[in-house]
Amino acid sequence: MVRAIFFDFYSVWLPDKILELLKDATAYGPEVSGDLTMLVDRYYHGTVGVELLANSFRMKLNRPDVDEYTLKLNESNISPAVVDLMRSLHGHFVKLGVLGNLGSMELELLQQFNKKNQLFEVIVCPLSLKTSAPLVSEEVFNKTLQLIGEAPSSCLAVSGHEGYLKFAGTMGMTPIKFEGMGNLSQTLSQVLAKDLPTYVSPE
């Protein structure tokens, strides 16, 4: 039985602008790509802010169109369709959580959003756990399962990132690839319908 569903943040809630910029960095060679990858890792562990991150992308990639406001997020960026889906899932009595890479900006946004909307039981990332471990690690996934209080076999993991999904599967969770809100809604409805008791007519 499905007892909890975890959603990655970028790729599900919002397009992953940071990942797209990292992909662009590969064209500039390993030195630029490596430096920016390490900087993004520091951002997701809370040691650098979004302004420095944006400035570094702008200078190293020669992208004058990238600045702090390119990466800035607010509640208006959150799709109402995502919120509607989350609310509908509560009707199935499943716990919901966010498990993803979040910098201080993303974490604060989700925490404030959750205070008003009460959608998630847990919001977890390496930064919130104060760990140097990466998101895709046993430490982070195990701690998240402890916080939500469910066994991995009772949990779904939704993401658009293959590495995230593959690792979730090795942890015993059921991975679901995000391929658009319509497909996700249909897939989750089918999965949760299997948990409904079968009606047996009285003889």
N, C-alpha and C positions, 0 to 999 in steps of 0.2 A: 504494500500500500504506500502511496506517495504521501509523505508527511511534511515535506519541505521542498521549496524550489529556490535555488540560488540563481541570481542574474548577474552576469558580468555588467559592468557599467558602460564603458565604451563598446561600441558595436551593437548594443541592445538599446540603451537609453538614448545614446547620441553617436553620430559618426566619430570615428577615432582620428581626429585631426593630427594628434601627436604621432601616431603610427604612420600616417600618410607622409608627414614631414620626414620621418626616419627613412621611409622608403625612398624619398627623393634624395636623401643624403648618400645613398649607395652609389649614385652617379658621380659623386665628388671624391670617391675613393675611401679606402679603409680608415685613414687617419681621421677624416671629418666624421665619417659614419660612427667610428668607435668612440670618438670624443662625445658626440651628441647622444649616443646610446647610454654612455655612462652618466651623462648629465640628466637624462630622463629618469634613469634609475635613482639618482639622488633626489630628483623632484618627487618621485613616488615614495621616497623614504623621509621626506620633509626637511632635507638639508639645503635645498634651494627653492626659490619661489618662482611663480609663473612669469614674472617680469624678466628675470635672468634667463629663464628657459626660452622665452620668445625672442629676446635680444640675441641669444646665441644662435638660434635657428636663422634669424635674419642675416647676421653677419657671415656665418660659416657657409650658408647656402646662397648668399647673395639674393635674398628674397626681401626686397623693401616692402612687400605687401604684408609681411608677417610682423605683428607687434603684439603687445600685451593684450590688446582688445580682440585680436584674432582668436586667442585661446580662452579668453574670459567666458565664463558661463553664468547664467542666472536662471531663475525658474521659468522664464519665457522660452528657454531652449528645450524644456521638457515637453515631449509630445503628449497631448491629452489622450491619444490612443493608448499610450503606455500606461498611463494612470488608470484608464478605464479597464484595461486588462487586469492590472494588479487588483483592483477592487473586485472584479468578478471572481478572481481566484480565491478571495477570502470566503466566498460563498461555498467553496468546496472544503473549508476548514483545514486548509494547508497553511503552514508557516511560510513567510516570504523573507528573503534576505538578499542583500547586495554583497557580492564577493568579487572584488575587482581591484585594479590598480587605481588608486585615488590619491591625488595630491591634496594639499590642505584646502585648495579652492573647491575641488570636487567633494571632498569629505564634508566641509562646512555646508555646501549647497544641499547635499542629501540629508544631513542631520537637521537642518532648518526645515526642509521640505517635509521630512518625516514627522517633525513635531506638529505640523499643521494637518497632515493627512493620515498619519498613523497606518502606514502601509507595511512597514518592515519590522520584523522582530529583531533583526541584526543588520548592521552595516559594517562590513569588515574589509580591511585592507592591511598591507604591511605597516602603513603609517599608524592606523588606529591600534594595532597590536604592539607598536613600538619595537618592532623587530627588524633586523637587518636582512632577514630572509626574503627571497623574492616571492611574488604572489604565487607562482606555480611551484609550491613546495609542500612537503608533508607537514611542516610546522604550521603554515598558514591554514591549510585545508583542515587539519586535525583540530586546531583551535577553533575554527569556525563551526565545525560540527559539534564541538563541546558547547559552544555558546548557544547554539540553537537547540541542543539537546536531542538530536536525532541520529540514528545510525546511517552511514553512507548509503546502504541499500534502500533506504526510504527517501532518498533525496535525488532531485533532478538538478542538473547544472546547465544553464543556458548561456551560450556565448557564440560570437561569430568567429572566434579565434581557434584554429585547429589545435594549437599546443595546449590551450586551456582545456578544451574538450577531451583531448587524449589523456591528459593527466587526471582529470576528474574521473574518467573511466577506470584508470588504474587504482584510484582510491575507492572504487566500489560504487560510485555514483552513476546515475544514468545521464549521459551527455545528450543534449539536444542542440543542434546547430541552429543559430538564428539566421533565418533567410527572409526576413520581413515580418511585420507585425501580423499580417493576415495569416501567413503560414504558421507562425508561432501559436496564435490563438487556436487555430484548428488542431494543431498537433497536441497542445496541452489539453484541449477538450476531449480528444480521443484517448489520451493516456489516463486522464482522471475518470473518464466514463468506465474504464475497466475496473476501477475500484468500487463502483456502485454495486450494492448487493443485487443478486439475480432474483427476480420475482418468481415465486413458485406458487401456482394457483392451488387453493385447497381442494382436496378430493371430496 
